[in-house]
Amino acid sequence: MSAAQEARLAMRAGSWTGPTGGRVPGFIQANLVVLPQAEAYDFLVYCQRNPKACPVIEITDPGDPEPRRSAPGADLRSDLPRYRIFRAGVHEQDVTDITHLWSSDSVGFLLGSSLSFDAALARAGVESGGDAWIFSTDIDTSPAGGFRGPVFATMRLMRPAEAIIATQLTSRFVYTHGAPIHIGDPRDIGADIANPVYGEPLERIPEGRTAVFWACGVTPQRAAQEAKPQLMITHAPGHGFVTELNMDQFCLP
């Protein structure tokens, strides 16, 4: 049994409900979006137009909760530690199992997550790459149907030399957001470090550190607030789906 499968089974059993960042190194982690089939095409087009924020790893058949290509035997209804439920674009609650909400026309999208490359950064000597924050930005996505809104970004704080290494390294991982979308002053992209979506508020960027931003899979959650589908289920921020895909093999040479 792989470490990824062990992690998913712990989530299925309810014994793992916390974040997945920095856990299960070597396996690609994915963000989740579940939509009714009637909304799935518009969302697929939205992903195609915004590949940095929404890199598609797999799309399940309607009604089928098993991601057969990226994690055979897994169950998207139970194998994430925490889910976020939206109804008509409004965040209703977070839950640890969505079996009761899954229907015959539910379509699951697995989108690459930057939580995947923390181990690769550490191997490359980027010691300060583990802690991450999520912010809204003033960068707009390209709309499709009712799906629209700003890009959300994951921020890591690094030494300037580490930021160069991180940029070179992550540019290979196109299925997990690829290279950073911004390096430097958070205000240049409208990121308010005092009001993160995820992570502790900051008063300032620490001396000797540079803010490095990657496009983030929380972006579709804001798009849901605009599209207002009858039901949309996503991962909770920082709580990804652990696939069986090898991080070092699922990248550009």
C-alpha positions as a printed Julia matrix, in Angstrom:
253×3 Matrix{Float64}:
   0.0    0.0     0.0
   1.38   3.4    -0.97
   1.73   6.31    1.45
  -0.88   8.14   -0.65
  -3.4    5.32   -0.21
  -2.71   5.16    3.52
  -3.39   8.89    3.76
  -6.66   8.62    1.82
  -7.86   5.73    3.96
  -7.16   7.76    7.1
  -9.24  10.58    5.63
 -12.01   8.14    4.71
 -12.04   6.84    8.29
 -12.24  10.39    9.65
  -8.95  10.14   11.55
  -7.27  12.72    9.28
  -9.27  15.95    9.01
  -6.42  18.47    8.98
  -4.39  20.15    6.21
  -2.33  18.16    3.71
   0.39  20.72    2.93
   3.84  19.27    3.47
   2.38  15.79    4.03
   2.76  12.67    1.85
   5.78  14.0    -0.1
   6.37  12.78   -3.63
   2.69  12.47   -4.59
   0.76  15.12   -6.49
  -1.98  16.74   -4.44
  -5.08  18.06   -6.15
  -7.82  20.55   -5.49
 -11.39  19.35   -5.96
 -14.44  20.86   -7.62
 -17.7   18.89   -7.89
 -20.52  20.25  -10.04
 -23.78  19.01  -11.56
 -23.29  17.83  -15.14
 -25.26  20.82  -16.48
 -22.6   23.19  -15.1
 -19.57  21.04  -15.89
 -18.99  22.19  -19.48
 -18.81  25.89  -18.59
 -16.42  25.07  -15.78
 -14.24  22.98  -18.09
 -13.99  25.95  -20.46
 -13.17  28.17  -17.47
 -10.29  25.83  -16.58
  -9.07  25.75  -20.18
  -8.96  29.55  -20.25
  -7.21  29.78  -16.88
  -4.69  26.93  -16.81
  -2.37  28.56  -14.25
  -5.12  28.73  -11.63
  -7.06  25.62  -12.73
  -4.69  22.98  -14.21
  -6.86  19.93  -14.92
  -5.46  16.56  -13.83
  -8.62  14.47  -14.2
 -12.38  14.77  -14.76
 -14.63  11.93  -13.61
 -17.6   10.54  -15.5
 -21.0   11.76  -14.26
 -22.0    9.91  -11.12
 -18.67   8.12  -10.75
 -16.7    9.17   -7.63
 -13.58   7.15   -8.53
 -10.68   9.05  -10.16
  -9.57   6.0   -12.13
  -6.54   7.59  -13.81
  -4.96   9.49  -10.93
  -5.96   7.35   -7.92
  -7.59   4.0    -8.8
  -9.8    2.74   -5.99
 -10.13   6.16   -4.34
 -13.48   7.77   -3.56
 -13.88  11.54   -4.01
 -16.86  11.48   -1.65
 -14.79  10.58    1.4
 -11.05  10.66    0.63
 -10.35  14.33    1.34
  -9.9   15.59    4.89
 -12.35  18.47    4.54
 -14.8   19.75    1.93
 -16.46  23.11    1.39
 -20.14  23.28    0.34
 -21.56  26.14   -1.75
 -25.24  26.57   -2.63
 -26.17  29.25   -5.15
 -22.7   30.72   -4.66
 -22.94  30.97   -0.87
 -20.57  29.05    1.42
 -22.89  26.92    3.52
 -20.6   24.72    5.62
 -17.47  22.56    5.72
 -17.84  18.79    6.09
 -15.6   15.72    6.15
 -17.74  13.51    3.87
 -19.97  14.32    0.88
 -21.5   10.89    0.17
 -24.96  12.23    0.98
 -24.52  15.07   -1.52
 -23.16  13.04   -4.44
 -25.7   12.26   -7.17
 -25.91  10.44  -10.5
 -24.95  13.63  -12.38
 -22.1   14.78  -10.12
 -18.88  15.48  -12.05
 -15.58  15.7   -10.19
 -12.68  17.9   -11.34
  -9.22  17.34   -9.88
  -7.01  20.4   -10.34
  -3.29  20.47   -9.6
  -2.25  22.07   -6.3
   0.94  23.89   -5.31
   0.86  21.87   -2.08
   2.46  19.17   -4.25
   5.86  20.74   -4.72
   6.89  21.55   -1.14
   9.04  18.41   -0.95
  10.7   19.21   -4.28
  11.52  22.71   -3.03
  13.02  21.28    0.16
  15.18  18.85   -1.85
  16.44  21.8    -3.89
  17.53  23.62   -0.74
  14.58  26.01   -0.44
  14.23  25.75    3.33
  11.63  28.5     3.71
   9.16  27.14    1.13
   6.89  25.17    3.45
   4.73  27.81    5.15
   2.1   29.23    2.81
  -0.66  31.84    2.81
  -3.57  32.31    0.39
  -4.7   35.76   -0.78
  -7.19  37.25   -3.19
  -5.57  39.37   -5.9
  -6.74  42.02   -8.36
  -5.75  39.83  -11.33
  -8.89  38.82  -13.24
  -9.5   35.36  -14.65
 -10.9   34.86  -18.16
 -14.63  34.16  -17.74
 -16.62  31.25  -19.16
 -20.39  31.16  -18.8
 -21.11  32.42  -15.3
 -17.68  31.48  -13.95
 -15.53  34.54  -13.39
 -13.63  36.41  -10.7
 -10.1   37.16   -9.46
  -7.12  34.86   -9.3
  -6.33  33.7    -5.79
  -2.65  33.17   -5.03
  -0.58  31.09   -2.65
   2.29  33.06   -1.09
   5.54  31.66    0.27
   8.28  33.75    1.88
  11.81  33.01    0.67
  15.3   34.4     0.54
  15.92  36.06   -2.87
  18.26  33.26   -3.97
  15.64  30.67   -3.01
  13.01  32.51   -5.07
  15.18  32.04   -8.17
  15.55  28.31   -7.5
  11.82  27.98   -6.8
  10.94  29.71  -10.07
  13.24  27.49  -12.09
  12.01  24.34  -10.39
   8.26  24.93  -10.38
   8.2   26.03  -14.03
   8.52  22.29  -14.8
   5.41  21.43  -12.79
   2.79  22.78  -15.19
   0.05  20.54  -13.75
   0.51  22.05  -10.28
   0.34  25.75  -11.24
   3.81  26.01  -12.8
   6.04  29.04  -12.24
   5.08  31.92   -9.9
   2.7   34.59  -11.16
   4.41  37.32   -9.1
   7.54  37.91   -7.05
   7.89  40.99   -4.86
   5.57  43.53   -3.26
   2.16  41.91   -2.54
   0.46  45.25   -3.15
   1.43  45.09   -6.82
  -1.17  42.33   -7.32
  -3.65  43.58   -4.73
  -2.76  41.02   -2.04
  -3.53  42.31    1.46
  -1.13  40.49    3.79
  -3.17  41.6     6.8
  -6.24  39.73    5.5
  -5.32  36.31    4.12
  -7.91  33.77    3.05
  -5.71  31.12    4.67
  -2.83  31.58    7.11
  -2.0   34.01    9.88
  -2.22  37.79    9.15
   1.09  39.57    8.62
   2.04  43.15    9.45
   4.91  43.22    6.97
   7.17  41.0     4.9
  10.09  40.0     7.16
  13.51  41.48    6.51
  15.55  39.43    4.07
  12.51  37.62    2.65
  10.8   37.94   -0.71
   7.11  37.18   -1.3
   6.63  34.59   -4.05
   3.11  33.98   -5.38
   1.68  31.01   -7.27
  -1.82  30.79   -8.77
  -4.06  28.91   -6.34
  -6.86  26.36   -6.57
  -9.07  28.45   -4.29
  -9.77  30.53   -7.42
 -12.75  28.33   -8.46
 -14.43  28.9    -5.11
 -14.72  32.61   -5.86
 -15.85  31.75   -9.39
 -18.66  29.73   -7.79
 -19.83  32.81   -5.95
 -20.24  34.48   -9.33
 -21.72  31.53  -11.29
 -24.04  30.53   -8.41
 -24.52  26.86   -9.37
 -27.24  25.08   -7.45
 -24.57  23.02   -5.67
 -20.79  23.21   -5.84
 -18.45  21.22   -3.62
 -14.73  21.98   -3.32
 -11.81  21.07   -1.08
 -11.4   23.28    1.97
  -8.34  25.54    1.57
  -5.15  23.63    2.37
  -6.98  20.28    2.48
  -6.08  18.58   -0.8
  -6.72  15.21   -2.47
  -3.62  13.0    -2.51
  -3.27  11.21   -5.86
  -1.09   8.25   -6.8
   0.78  10.37   -9.38
   4.51  10.71   -8.86
   5.47  14.38   -8.62
   8.85  13.96  -10.3
   7.4   12.04  -13.26
   4.35  14.23  -13.86
   6.29  17.26  -15.09
   8.16  18.69  -18.05
  11.64  17.21  -18.7
